[in-house]
């Protein structure tokens, strides 16, 4: 889609103008000139957005815009890449290496189409030419709304399948009926919100035709609003749904229709359904048409967007429509597959239920599949075939559901469209960690800067917007209701993949799929901006003999992202040079699903990288080469280490990864996420020796060895954007931490005990720190104390593992972190048989977790943990029970027990029953 390409290039230019790289494009003026022209083009695209989707000629022009913009971005990125490579070679005294590299690239047809300048005038001329063609096409055809013919107008515009009898949602019907016929006399707007195909209109129609509603209200009216709202059309639809003389109103003006509606409803007890509202402004425009006579009249909205519902009635939360459960899904599938004429034969019950389960509770998907089953013979083998090929069968006739989802997509603002399509990159049924998703969005350039907010905060707002539009589902929430993981329905995922492929935004493929493609299709595939590789022997896709490489696999300057999911690696893969040789402009490289056998060399050759994630197998000690610091645009670095105890003579405590001393070239770094079996150590920062600063050449006899002591630099530069650092050796990062004033998430991992005291650098100056994990890997199991450590006072979340603190030390910990809201005590966090809580501790704590602790007795006095909402107990085999006083905490909402002593389960059950008798509902989950 053209606007996505334009936004991407504009963000790229903005980033260049704020750096020193604009010099290589021969001045900031050239960047600003191009940026201004793109701004005008973006405005033009916004104005013509709907028409671009409707007209075939305009869609071809839109593709031309996209191609011109992509080509321009390719040119800019190539010039920047070449400049970085030249500078790197010069600094290393290898300018001849750069010249050879240029010749090699030229031989491989990579840079024949570019020189070292950017023809801004050509781009401007192309943009203006396309705009003139668009205006000329629009001038030939009128896009004004046709005059509405009331005789041909459907009264509801409800799809045929939704007019059938509803299955499920019995409780939801009761809730809405109670709101409709309740005692409240004020005019009230009630809303049903949910994703496309979930059954909002079906539920509204079920309520609309309920006998109680028919009896209660003297006037009932229904009107379909739609994405393209037109006030006159809506008023005609609504009036025609309950007026006897509908033909008499066809010639009325908009104002006359509004006055007539008001007069018809005045003094009457009415119920109006406004189906499929997309914009809160619709209610603002229509609200004066509905009189409020304090007689109990009601208006029911259906919408895909939460903000529309809250705009109309901010005092009442909408009814968020759920997915069907397994039984409801099966009932709906039977009804549609057998058309209520017969019952399902016993031999089809098992396979039928499996098919219904695969639809994931979405009525639209169930009905599509039921239509396929209805056309098949009622035999077990036929139904098994449908179950095995469901996805391809649904994809075979996408018109059944694509139009419904296209409405949601086309209504998204420009900045949300790439974020939404990006969900097509993730595997089916995958729960997407929100932090990873946000970091990827930032690296891809989807997130626009907002004053006073970090890019991550803006990205989180984007995600919440997509959730409120019922396009993205929340799968995991944290103790503070924060979203930790999200997902999308399979049909939505399929839509994202189809739309992304259509716009060359993103391509999904596997090794077998790629090798089976003809040359032209390979060329098209490698012309996509993002390649997502599934279930593949990853390296076999791109490792081609040099003699065949250029001919069989064309070089691509289009690809900006590689992501691998569930990849298989044959042999000992230890490099990614098969990528850096052909896809030099890649900015996102996610290979976390591949386990390399050592550090994957070749990463440092992808000089434009912003996001890198990889895993490698660890035996003993490994060093990440200094060359990774050449990635001066790098924002996110994720390293996961894996340890196989069967293949190593070293214990896990000896697993160590040594990171390079981070230099001023990496000031863009935002997230240094280090996970897995190893500890990570950062080389100490050093400054050059003063008397050598002006020395250009130093000659010494061969036998003479010159030793110069390296001086530690106090704070040579700031990593002002770094927000995540985990899990690092605390002894190696004291100086490093001084450069990270905006750190939010920090983790320490290594032996942190000295003289029976927990020891790590002072971090009280990290005023933005919200999450801290302390993982002690030392062998000592003696009880420890906190010592003289200091914490930031506004720390919100703390995780302890292997620290073996005395239980009494938690009282002091409570004083050091008075604002703590989450405390995770994992294996070996505390030691001792008993924790007796007599004094006030953790006044703001909302979440408390015990995991694999050897505690036996837990004694709590009334009044402790006054803010606790969620208590989780995991594999506490020795704990005798949960204190009954825990149940008296007024804020407590949930107790979660997993694999604990039966005494714990019994005590929790008793607490739940006691609270139930007192009129309080306490959720209890036992696994």
C-alpha positions in Angstrom: 0.0 0.0 0.0 1.4 3.4 -1.1 0.8 5.2 2.2 2.7 2.6 4.1 5.7 3.0 1.8 5.5 6.8 2.0 5.4 6.8 5.8 8.4 4.5 5.9 10.4 6.7 3.7 9.5 9.8 5.6 10.5 8.2 8.9 13.8 7.2 7.2 14.4 10.8 6.0 13.5 12.2 9.4 16.0 9.9 11.1 18.7 10.9 8.5 18.1 14.6 9.0 18.7 14.2 12.8 22.0 12.4 12.2 25.3 13.3 10.6 24.5 11.0 7.7 22.7 13.7 5.8 26.1 14.9 4.6 26.4 11.9 2.3 23.2 12.9 0.5 24.8 16.3 -0.3 23.1 18.4 2.3 20.2 18.7 4.6 18.3 20.8 2.1 17.9 17.8 -0.3 16.4 15.7 2.4 14.0 18.5 3.5 13.0 19.1 -0.1 12.2 15.4 -0.6 10.5 15.2 2.7 8.2 18.1 1.9 7.2 16.5 -1.4 6.4 13.3 0.3 4.3 15.2 2.9 2.2 16.6 0.1 1.9 13.2 -1.5 0.8 11.7 1.9 -1.8 14.4 2.2 -3.0 13.7 -1.3 -3.3 9.9 -0.5 -5.2 10.7 2.6 -7.7 12.8 0.7 -8.2 10.2 -2.0 -7.9 7.1 0.2 -11.4 5.6 -0.4 -11.3 6.4 -4.1 -8.0 4.6 -4.5 -9.6 1.4 -3.2 -12.7 1.7 -5.4 -11.1 2.4 -8.9 -8.9 -0.1 -10.7 -7.0 2.6 -12.6 -6.2 4.4 -9.4 -5.1 1.2 -7.7 -2.5 0.7 -10.5 -1.3 4.2 -9.9 -1.1 3.5 -6.2 1.2 0.6 -7.0 3.3 3.0 -9.1 3.6 5.4 -6.2 4.7 2.5 -4.0 7.3 1.4 -6.5 8.7 4.9 -6.9 8.9 5.4 -3.1 10.5 2.0 -2.5 13.1 2.7 -5.2 13.9 6.0 -3.6 14.3 4.4 -0.2 16.5 1.7 -1.7 18.7 4.4 -3.2 19.0 6.3 0.1 19.7 3.1 2.1 22.3 2.0 -0.4 24.1 5.3 -0.2 24.1 5.2 3.6 25.3 1.6 3.6 28.1 2.4 1.2 29.2 5.4 3.3 29.3 3.4 6.5 31.3 0.6 4.8 33.7 3.2 3.4 34.1 4.8 6.8 34.6 1.5 8.5 37.2 0.4 5.9 39.0 3.7 6.3 39.2 3.5 10.1 40.7 0.0 9.8 43.2 1.1 7.2 41.4 -1.1 4.7 40.3 1.3 2.0 41.5 -1.2 -0.6 39.0 -3.7 0.9 36.2 -1.2 0.3 37.3 -0.8 -3.3 37.3 -4.6 -3.8 33.9 -4.9 -2.1 32.5 -2.2 -4.5 33.8 -4.1 -7.5 32.4 -7.4 -6.2 29.0 -5.8 -5.6 29.0 -4.3 -9.1 29.9 -7.7 -10.5 26.8 -9.1 -8.8 24.6 -6.4 -10.2 23.8 -4.9 -6.8 24.7 -1.3 -7.3 24.5 -0.8 -11.1 21.3 1.3 -10.8 22.7 3.6 -8.2 25.5 6.2 -8.1 26.6 8.1 -5.0 23.9 10.8 -5.4 20.1 10.8 -5.1 18.1 12.4 -8.0 15.5 14.3 -5.9 14.2 16.1 -9.0 13.4 12.8 -10.7 11.4 11.6 -7.7 9.5 14.9 -7.5 8.7 14.7 -11.2 7.4 11.1 -10.8 5.2 12.1 -7.9 3.7 15.1 -9.6 3.1 13.1 -12.8 1.2 10.4 -10.8 -0.8 13.0 -9.0 -1.8 14.6 -12.3 -3.0 11.2 -13.6 -5.1 10.6 -10.5 -6.8 14.0 -10.8 -7.4 13.4 -14.5 -9.1 10.0 -13.7 -11.2 11.5 -10.9 -12.3 14.2 -13.2 -13.8 11.7 -15.7 -16.0 10.0 -13.2 -18.2 11.4 -10.4 -17.8 9.8 -7.0 -20.7 11.6 -5.4 -23.1 9.4 -3.5 -26.0 8.3 -5.6 -29.5 9.4 -4.7 -31.0 6.7 -2.5 -33.8 4.7 -3.9 -36.0 3.7 -0.9 -37.8 1.1 -2.9 -34.6 -0.8 -3.6 -33.1 -0.2 -0.1 -32.7 -3.2 2.2 -34.0 -2.4 5.6 -31.2 -4.0 7.6 -28.4 -5.0 5.2 -27.9 -8.0 7.5 -26.0 -10.9 5.8 -28.3 -13.9 5.1 -26.5 -16.2 7.5 -27.1 -13.8 10.4 -30.9 -13.9 9.9 -30.9 -17.5 11.1 -31.7 -18.5 14.7 -28.9 -17.6 17.0 -26.7 -20.2 18.8 -25.1 -19.4 22.1 -24.9 -16.0 23.9 -27.7 -16.9 26.3 -26.2 -15.0 29.2 -25.5 -12.0 26.9 -29.1 -11.9 25.8 -30.2 -11.8 29.4 -27.8 -9.0 30.3 -28.9 -6.8 27.4 -32.6 -7.5 28.0 -32.1 -6.4 31.6 -30.5 -3.2 30.5 -33.3 -2.6 27.9 -36.4 -3.1 30.2 -34.8 -2.1 33.5 -36.1 0.7 35.8 -33.7 3.4 34.6 -35.8 6.1 33.0 -33.0 8.2 31.4 -32.4 7.6 27.7 -29.4 5.3 27.5 -27.1 4.0 24.9 -26.1 0.3 25.2 -23.3 -1.1 23.1 -22.1 -4.5 21.8 -18.5 -4.5 20.8 -16.5 -7.3 19.1 -14.4 -8.3 16.2 -15.7 -8.9 12.7 -17.7 -12.1 12.3 -18.3 -12.6 16.0 -22.1 -12.2 15.8 -22.8 -8.6 17.0 -25.6 -8.1 14.5 -27.0 -11.6 15.2 -27.2 -10.9 18.9 -28.7 -7.4 18.3 -31.3 -9.0 16.0 -32.1 -11.7 18.6 -32.8 -9.0 21.2 -34.7 -6.8 18.7 -37.1 -9.6 17.9 -37.4 -10.8 21.5 -41.2 -11.0 22.6 -40.4 -9.0 25.7 -38.9 -6.2 23.7 -41.7 -6.2 21.2 -44.2 -5.9 24.1 -42.3 -3.3 26.1 -41.5 -0.7 23.4 -44.1 1.0 21.3 -41.6 1.8 18.5 -38.8 -0.3 17.3 -36.4 0.8 14.6 -33.3 -0.6 12.9 -30.8 1.1 10.7 -27.4 -0.1 9.3 -24.9 2.7 9.6 -21.9 1.3 7.8 -18.4 2.6 7.3 -19.4 5.2 4.8 -21.9 7.1 6.9 -24.3 9.5 5.2 -26.8 11.2 7.5 -29.6 11.4 5.0 -29.3 7.7 4.0 -29.3 6.7 7.7 -32.4 8.7 8.5 -34.2 7.2 5.5 -33.2 3.7 6.6 -34.4 4.2 10.1 -37.6 5.9 9.3 -38.5 3.3 6.7 -38.0 0.5 9.3 -41.0 1.6 11.3 -42.9 4.2 9.2 -45.9 3.0 7.2 -45.6 5.6 4.5 -41.9 5.2 3.7 -42.3 6.2 0.0 -43.6 9.7 1.0 -40.3 10.6 2.7 -38.0 9.9 -0.3 -38.1 13.5 -1.5 -37.4 15.1 1.9 -34.3 17.0 2.7 -31.9 15.9 5.4 -33.2 18.5 7.9 -36.8 17.5 7.2 -36.0 13.9 7.8 -34.3 14.7 11.1 -37.3 16.8 12.2 -39.7 14.0 11.2 -37.7 11.4 13.2 -37.7 13.6 16.3 -41.5 14.1 16.0 -42.2 10.4 15.5 -40.2 9.5 18.6 -41.3 12.3 20.8 -43.3 11.1 23.8 -43.0 7.5 22.7 -41.2 4.6 24.4 -38.8 3.6 21.6 -35.9 1.2 21.0 -33.5 1.9 18.1 -30.7 -0.3 16.9 -27.8 1.4 15.1 -25.9 -1.4 13.6 -22.2 -1.3 12.6 -21.0 2.1 13.7 -17.4 3.0 12.9 -17.0 6.6 14.2 -18.1 8.3 17.4 -18.9 11.4 15.3 -21.9 9.6 14.0 -23.6 9.8 17.4 -22.6 13.4 17.8 -24.3 14.1 14.5 -27.5 12.2 15.3 -28.0 12.5 19.1 -30.3 15.6 18.8 -32.7 13.5 16.6 -33.6 11.3 19.6 -35.7 12.9 22.3 -35.0 12.1 26.0 -38.4 12.1 27.7 -37.2 10.1 30.7 -39.5 7.2 29.8 -36.9 4.4 29.5 -36.2 4.6 25.8 -33.1 2.8 24.6 -30.6 2.9 21.8 -28.4 -0.1 21.0 -25.1 0.2 19.1 -23.1 -2.5 17.5 -19.5 -1.6 16.7 -16.0 -3.1 16.2 -14.5 -0.2 18.2 -14.6 0.3 21.9 -14.0 4.0 21.7 -17.2 4.5 19.6 -19.2 2.9 22.4 -17.5 4.9 25.2 -18.0 8.1 23.2 -21.8 7.7 23.2 -22.0 6.5 26.9 -18.8 6.9 28.9 -20.5 5.9 32.1 -21.3 2.4 30.9 -18.9 -0.2 29.6 -20.0 -1.9 26.4 -20.7 -5.6 26.3 -17.6 -7.2 24.8 -18.8 -10.1 22.8 -16.9 -13.3 23.6 -16.0 -16.3 21.4 -18.2 -19.3 21.3 -17.2 -22.1 23.6 -16.6 -25.6 22.3 -20.2 -26.8 22.8 -21.7 -23.7 21.2 -19.3 -23.9 18.3 -20.4 -27.5 17.7 -24.1 -26.6 17.9 -23.7 -23.9 15.4 -21.7 -26.2 13.0 -24.4 -28.8 13.2 -27.2 -26.4 12.6 -25.5 -25.0 9.4 -24.0 -28.2 8.1 -27.3 -30.1 8.3 -29.5 -27.1 7.9 -31.6 -28.2 10.9 -33.2 -31.0 8.7 -31.4 -33.8 10.3 -29.1 -34.6 13.3 -25.4 -35.5 13.1 -24.7 -39.2 12.7 -22.7 -40.7 15.7 -19.7 -41.5 13.4 -19.3 -37.9 12.5 -19.5 -36.5 16.1 -15.8 -36.8 17.0 -14.4 -35.3 13.8 -17.1 -32.7 13.8 -16.2 -31.5 17.2 -12.5 -31.3 16.2 -13.5 -29.2 13.2 -15.6 -26.9 15.3 -12.7 -26.5 17.8 -10.3 -25.5 15.0 -12.6 -22.5 14.2 -11.5 -21.0 17.5 -15.0 -19.9 18.5 -15.5 -17.4 15.7 -19.1 -17.8 14.2 -18.0 -16.4 10.8 -15.3 -19.1 10.5 -17.8 -21.8 11.7 -20.4 -20.9 9.1 -17.8 -20.8 6.3 -16.6 -24.3 7.2 -20.2 -25.5 7.8 -21.0 -24.4 4.2 -18.1 -26.5 3.0 -19.3 -29.5 5.0 -22.9 -29.1 3.8 -21.7 -29.6 0.2 -19.8 -32.8 1.1 -21.0 -36.3 1.5 -21.9 -37.1 5.1 -19.0 -39.6 5.5 -16.2 -39.7 8.0 -13.4 -39.7 5.4 -14.9 -36.6 3.7 -15.2 -34.7 7.0 -11.6 -35.8 8.0 -10.4 -34.4 4.7 -12.1 -31.1 5.4 -10.6 -31.0 8.9 -7.1 -31.6 7.6 -7.4 -29.0 4.9 -9.5 -26.4 6.6 -7.2 -23.5 6.1 -6.7 -24.1 2.4 -10.4 -24.6 1.9 -11.4 -21.4 3.5 -8.6 -19.6 1.6 -9.9 -21.1 -1.6 -13.0 -18.8 -1.4 -11.8 -15.8 0.5 -14.7 -13.6 -0.7 -16.7 -15.3 2.1 -14.9 -13.4 4.7 -12.3 -11.0 3.2 -14.9 -8.3 2.5 -15.9 -8.3 6.2 -12.3 -7.9 7.4 -11.4 -5.4 4.6 -13.9 -2.9 6.1 -12.0 -3.0 9.4 -8.7 -2.6 7.6 -9.7 0.2 5.3 -11.0 2.2 8.3 -7.7 2.1 10.1 -5.6 5.3 10.1 -2.4 5.2 8.1 -0.1 4.7 11.1 -2.0 1.6 12.3 -2.1 -0.2 9.0 1.5 -1.5 8.9 1.3 -2.4 12.6 -1.8 -4.5 11.9 -0.4 -6.2 8.7 2.7 -7.1 10.7 0.7 -9.7 12.7 0.8 -11.8 9.5 4.5 -12.5 10.3 3.7 -14.6 13.4 2.9 -18.3 13.4 -0.6 -19.7 13.8 -1.9 -19.8 17.4 1.3 -18.0 18.6 0.9 -15.9 21.7 3.0 -12.8 20.8 5.0 -11.2 23.6 4.0 -7.6 23.7 7.6 -6.4 24.4 9.0 -8.2 21.4 6.2 -6.9 19.1 6.8 -3.3 20.2 10.5 -3.6 19.7 10.0 -4.9 16.2 7.5 -2.2 15.4 10.0 0.4 16.5 12.9 -1.1 14.5 10.6 -1.4 11.4 10.0 2.4 11.6 6.2 2.1 12.1 6.1 4.2 15.2 6.0 8.0 14.9 7.6 10.2 17.5 5.3 12.1 20.0 6.6 14.8 22.2 7.1 13.7 25.8 6.7 10.0 25.1 9.2 7.3 24.2 8.7 5.3 21.0 7.8 2.3 23.1 5.0 4.2 24.9 3.6 5.3 21.6 3.8 1.8 20.3 1.8 0.6 23.3 -0.9 3.1 22.5 -1.0 1.8 18.9 -1.5 -1.7 20.2 -4.3 -0.6 22.6 -6.0 1.1 19.7 -5.9 -2.1 17.6 -7.3 -4.0 20.6 -10.1 -1.5 21.1 -11.0 -1.9 17.4 -11.5 -5.7 18.1 -8.7 -6.7 15.6 -6.2 -7.9 18.2 -7.0 -10.2 21.1 -5.5 -10.0 24.6 -4.1 -13.5 25.6 -2.2 -12.8 28.8 -2.5 -9.9 31.3 -0.2 -9.1 34.2 -1.0 -8.4 37.8 -1.5 -4.7 37.0 -3.8 -5.5 34.0 -1.0 -4.7 31.6 -1.0 -6.7 28.5 1.9 -9.2 28.3 0.9 -11.2 25.3 -1.6 -10.8 22.4 -2.9 -12.8 19.5 -5.1 -12.7 16.4 -7.7 -15.1 15.1 -6.6 -17.4 12.3 -8.9 -15.7 9.8 -7.5 -12.3 10.7 -4.0 -13.7 10.3 -4.9 -15.0 6.9 -6.3 -11.7 5.9 -3.1 -9.9 7.1 -0.9 -12.3 5.1 -3.0 -11.9 1.9 -3.1 -8.1 2.1 0.6 -7.9 3.0 1.5 -10.1 0.0 -0.7 -8.1 -2.3 1.2 -4.9 -1.3 4.7 -6.5 -1.2 4.7 -5.6 2.4 5.4 -9.1 3.8 5.8 -12.6 2.4 5.5 -15.9 4.2 7.1 -19.0 2.8 8.9 -22.3 3.6 11.9 -24.0 2.2 9.9 -26.4 0.2 7.6 -23.7 -1.1 10.6 -21.5 -2.2 12.5 -24.2 -4.0 9.4 -25.3 -5.9 8.8 -21.8 -7.3 9.7 -20.7 -10.9 12.3 -18.0 -11.4 9.7 -15.2 -11.9 7.9 -16.1 -8.6 11.3 -16.2 -6.7 12.0 -12.8 -8.1 8.6 -11.5 -7.0 9.1 -13.1 -3.5 12.5 -11.5 -3.0 11.0 -8.2 -4.0 9.0 -8.1 -0.8 10.0 -5.8 2.0 9.8 -8.5 4.7 10.5 -12.2 4.4 9.1 -14.6 7.0 10.4 -18.1 6.8 8.5 -21.0 8.4 9.4 -24.6 9.2 12.5 -24.4 7.0 16.1 -25.6 6.7 16.9 -21.9 6.8 20.4 -21.9 5.3 19.4 -24.1 2.3 17.2 -21.3 1.0 20.0 -18.9 0.4 23.2 -21.0 0.4 23.7 -21.4 -3.3 26.9 -22.3 -5.2 28.6 -19.1 -6.3 28.4 -20.2 -10.0 24.6 -20.3 -9.8 24.0 -17.6 -7.2 23.6 -14.6 -9.5 21.8 -16.4 -12.2 19.3 -18.3 -10.0 18.7 -15.9 -7.2 18.7 -12.3 -8.1 20.2 -9.8 -5.7 17.6 -7.9 -3.7 17.8 -4.4 -2.3 14.1 -4.6 -1.4 14.3 -6.9 1.6 14.5 -5.1 4.9 13.4 -7.8 7.3 14.1 -11.5 7.9 12.2 -13.5 10.5 12.5 -17.2 11.0 10.0 -19.3 12.9 10.5 -22.9 14.0 13.4 -23.3 11.6 15.5 -26.5 11.4 19.2 -26.4 10.9 21.1 -29.2 9.2 24.7 -29.4 10.3 26.6 -26.9 12.3 25.4 -23.5 11.1 27.8 -20.8 12.4 27.3 -17.8 10.1 24.8 -15.7 8.2 27.1 -14.7 5.3 24.5 -16.2 3.0 22.3 -13.2 4.0 24.9 -10.5 4.1 26.1 -11.4 0.6 22.8 -10.7 -1.1 20.6 -8.7 1.3 22.8 -6.0 2.5 20.1 -3.5 3.4 18.3 -5.7 6.0 17.3 -3.8 9.1 15.5 -6.5 11.1 17.0 -9.9 11.5 15.2 -12.3 13.9 16.8 -15.7 14.0 15.9 -16.6 17.6 14.4 -19.9 16.5 17.7 -21.0 15.1 20.3 -22.4 17.5 23.7 -21.6 16.1 26.7 -23.6 17.2 28.7 -20.4 17.9 28.3 -16.7 17.4 26.9 -16.3 13.9 29.6 -14.4 12.0 28.4 -12.2 9.2 25.9 -10.2 11.3 28.4 -7.3 11.5 28.3 -7.1 7.6 24.6 -6.0 7.7 25.5 -2.4 8.5 22.0 -1.0 8.6 20.6 -3.5 11.2 18.3 -2.1 13.9 17.1 -5.3 15.4 19.0 -8.6 15.9 17.9 -11.7 17.7 19.7 -15.0 17.7 20.4 -18.1 19.9 23.6 -20.1 20.2 24.7 -23.2 22.0 27.1 -22.5 24.8 30.0 -24.6 26.2 32.1 -22.8 28.7 33.0 -19.2 27.7 32.2 -17.4 24.5 33.2 -13.9 23.4 31.0 -11.7 21.2 33.4 -10.0 18.7 34.0 -6.2 18.9 32.9 -6.0 15.3 29.2 -6.0 16.4 29.8 -2.4 17.6 30.0 -1.5 13.9 26.2 -1.7 13.8 25.8 2.0 14.6 22.0 1.9 13.9 21.4 -1.1 16.2 18.5 -0.5 18.6 17.6 -4.0 19.9 20.1 -6.8 20.5 18.6 -10.1 21.8 21.0 -13.0 22.6 19.7 -16.3 24.0 22.2 -18.8 25.2 21.4 -22.5 25.4 23.3 -25.1 27.5 23.2 -28.8 27.0 24.4 -30.4 30.2 24.9 -33.8 28.4 27.4 -32.3 26.0 29.5 -30.3 28.4 31.9 -31.0 31.3 31.1 -27.5 32.6 28.3 -26.7 35.0 25.8 -24.0 34.2 27.6 -21.6 36.7 30.6 -21.6 34.3 28.6 -20.5 31.3 29.7 -17.0 30.4 29.3 -14.8 27.4 31.7 -11.8 27.2 30.2 -8.8 25.4 32.4 -6.1 23.8 33.0 -2.7 25.3 30.2 -0.7 23.9 31.4 2.4 22.1 30.0 5.7 21.0 29.0 4.1 17.7 26.2 2.3 19.5 24.3 5.2 21.0 21.1 4.1 19.3 20.9 1.0 21.5 17.5 0.8 23.2 17.3 -2.9 24.4 20.1 -5.2 25.3 18.2 -8.3 26.2 20.4 -11.2 27.3 18.6 -14.4 28.3 19.2 -18.2 28.7 21.6 -20.3 30.6 24.7 -18.0 30.6 25.8 -15.0 32.5 26.8 -12.0 30.4 29.8 -9.9 31.2 30.6 -6.5 29.6 34.2 -5.5 29.0 35.2 -2.5 31.0 35.0 0.8 29.1 38.4 2.4 28.4 39.7 5.7 27.3 42.8 6.3 25.2 46.1 7.1 26.9 46.4 11.0 26.8 49.9 11.2 25.5 49.0 8.9 22.6 46.0 11.0 21.4 48.1 13.0 19.0 50.5 10.2 18.0 49.8 9.1 14.4 52.5 6.4 14.2 54.6 4.6 16.8 57.7 2.6 15.7 59.6 0.3 18.0 62.3 -2.4 17.5 60.9 -5.9 17.1 62.2 -7.2 20.4 60.8 -4.3 22.3 57.3 -4.8 23.7 55.4 -1.6 24.5 52.9 -2.0 27.3 50.4 0.8 27.9 48.0 0.7 30.9 44.4 1.2 29.7 42.7 3.9 31.7 39.1 3.5 32.7 36.8 6.1 31.3 34.4 7.7 33.9 31.4 8.3 31.6 32.7 8.7 28.0 29.2 9.0 26.5 25.5 8.3 27.3 23.3 5.5 26.0 20.3 7.8 26.7 17.8 5.5 24.8 18.8 2.3 26.5 15.8 0.9 28.4 16.4 -2.8 28.8 19.6 -4.6 30.1 19.4 -8.2 31.2 20.9 -10.6 32.5 24.4 -9.1 33.0 27.2 -9.7 35.4 26.8 -6.9 38.0 30.6 -6.8 38.6 31.2 -5.9 35.0 28.7 -3.1 34.4 29.3 -0.5 37.1 30.7 2.0 34.7 28.2 0.9 32.0 25.2 1.7 34.2 26.4 5.2 34.7 25.8 5.7 31.0 22.1 4.5 31.1 20.1 7.2 32.9 16.7 6.1 31.3 17.0 2.3 32.0 13.6 0.8 32.8 14.3 -2.9 33.0 17.5 -4.4 34.6 18.6 -7.9 35.4 21.8 -9.1 37.2 23.0 -12.7 36.9 26.2 -14.0 38.5 27.6 -14.8 41.9 26.4 -11.8 43.9 27.2 -12.9 47.5 30.2 -11.5 49.4 30.7 -12.2 53.1 27.1 -13.5 53.3 25.7 -10.3 51.9 24.1 -9.7 48.6 26.3 -7.3 46.6 25.9 -5.4 43.4 26.5 -1.9 42.2 24.4 1.0 43.5 21.4 1.6 41.3 19.5 4.2 43.3 20.4 6.8 40.7 18.4 5.0 38.0 15.2 7.0 38.5 13.3 5.4 35.6 14.0 1.8 36.7 10.7 -0.1 37.0 11.7 -3.8 36.9 14.7 -5.5 38.5 15.7 -9.2 38.6 18.5 -10.5 40.8 19.6 -14.0 39.8 22.5 -15.3 42.0 24.3 -18.2 40.4 26.8 -18.8 43.2 27.1 -22.2 44.8 26.7 -21.1 48.4 23.4 -22.0 50.1 24.0 -20.2 53.4 21.4 -17.6 54.6 22.3 -14.1 53.3 21.5 -10.5 54.2 20.9 -7.5 52.0 24.0 -5.6 53.1 24.3 -2.0 52.2 22.6 -2.1 48.8 20.4 0.7 47.5 17.4 0.6 45.2 15.5 3.3 43.3 12.6 4.3 45.4 10.1 4.0 42.5 10.9 0.4 41.6 7.7 -1.4 40.8 8.6 -5.0 40.1 11.3 -7.2 41.8 12.3 -10.8 41.1 14.7 -12.7 43.3 16.2 -16.1 42.5 19.0 -18.0 44.2 19.7 -15.1 46.6 19.0 -17.2 49.7 17.9 -14.2 51.8 16.8 -14.7 55.4 13.0 -14.2 55.6 13.5 -11.4 58.1 15.4 -9.4 55.4 12.2 -8.9 53.5 11.1 -6.4 56.2 14.2 -4.3 55.3 13.5 -4.8 51.6 10.1 -3.4 52.1 11.6 -0.2 53.6 14.1 0.1 50.7 11.4 -0.2 48.0 8.2 1.2 49.5 6.5 1.5 46.1 7.0 -2.1 45.1 3.9 -3.6 43.4 5.1 -7.0 42.3 7.4 -9.4 44.2 8.5 -12.7 42.6 10.3 -15.1 45.0 11.6 -17.9 42.8 13.7 -20.9 43.6 16.2 -20.2 46.4 15.1 -16.6 46.7 14.7 -17.0 50.5 15.8 -19.6 52.9 14.3 -20.8 56.3 11.4 -22.8 57.6 9.2 -20.0 58.6 8.2 -16.4 57.5 6.4 -14.6 60.2 4.9 -11.2 59.1 4.1 -9.1 62.1 5.2 -5.6 61.0 3.8 -3.6 58.1 5.4 -4.8 54.9 5.0 -3.8 51.3 2.1 -1.4 51.6 1.6 -1.1 47.8 2.3 -4.8 46.8 -0.4 -6.1 44.4 1.2 -9.3 43.3 3.1 -11.9 45.4 4.5 -15.2 44.0 6.2 -18.1 45.7 7.9 -20.6 43.4 9.8 -23.7 44.4 10.5 -22.4 47.9 11.2 -24.7 50.8 9.2 -22.7 53.3 7.0 -24.7 55.7 5.2 -22.2 57.9 3.8 -18.8 56.7 2.3 -16.7 59.5 0.6 -13.4 58.7 -1.1 -11.0 61.1 -4.2 -9.1 60.1 -3.6 -5.8 58.2 -0.5 -7.0 56.3 -0.2 -6.7 52.5 -3.1 -4.2 52.5 -3.0 -3.8 48.7 -2.5 -7.4 47.6 -4.7 -8.4 44.6 -3.1 -11.7 43.4 -1.3 -14.4 45.3 0.4 -17.2 43.3 1.9 -20.4 44.8 3.9 -22.6 42.5 5.5 -26.0 43.5 5.8 -25.1 47.2 5.7 -28.8 48.3 6.6 -28.2 51.9 4.2 -25.3 52.7 1.6 -26.4 55.2 -1.1 -23.9 54.1 -2.0 -20.3 53.3 -2.8 -18.2 56.4 -6.5 -17.5 56.8 -5.7 -13.8 57.4 -4.8 -13.6 53.7 -8.5 -13.9 53.0 -9.2 -10.8 55.1 -7.3 -8.6 52.7 -10.0 -6.4 51.1 -8.3 -5.9 47.8 -7.5 -9.7 47.2 -9.1 -10.9 44.0 -7.3 -14.2 43.1 -5.3 -17.0 44.6 -3.5 -19.3 42.1 -2.1 -22.7 43.2 0.0 -24.9 41.0 1.5 -28.3 42.0 1.5 -27.6 45.8 1.0 -29.6 48.9 -2.7 -30.7 49.2 -2.8 -28.8 52.6 -2.3 -25.6 50.6 -5.2 -26.4 48.3 -7.4 -27.2 51.3 -6.5 -24.0 53.1 -7.2 -21.9 50.0 -10.5 -23.7 49.5 -11.5 -22.8 53.0 -10.5 -19.2 52.5 -12.7 -19.0 49.4 -15.7 -20.5 51.2 -15.3 -18.1 54.2 -15.2 -15.1 51.9 -18.2 -16.4 50.0 -20.2 -16.6 53.2 -19.2 -12.9 53.8 -20.5 -11.9 50.4 -17.1 -11.6 48.7 -16.2 -13.4 45.5 -12.6 -14.6 45.4 -11.3 -16.3 42.3 -9.4 -19.5 43.0 -7.4 -21.4 40.3 -5.8 -24.8 41.2 -3.7 -26.6 38.7 
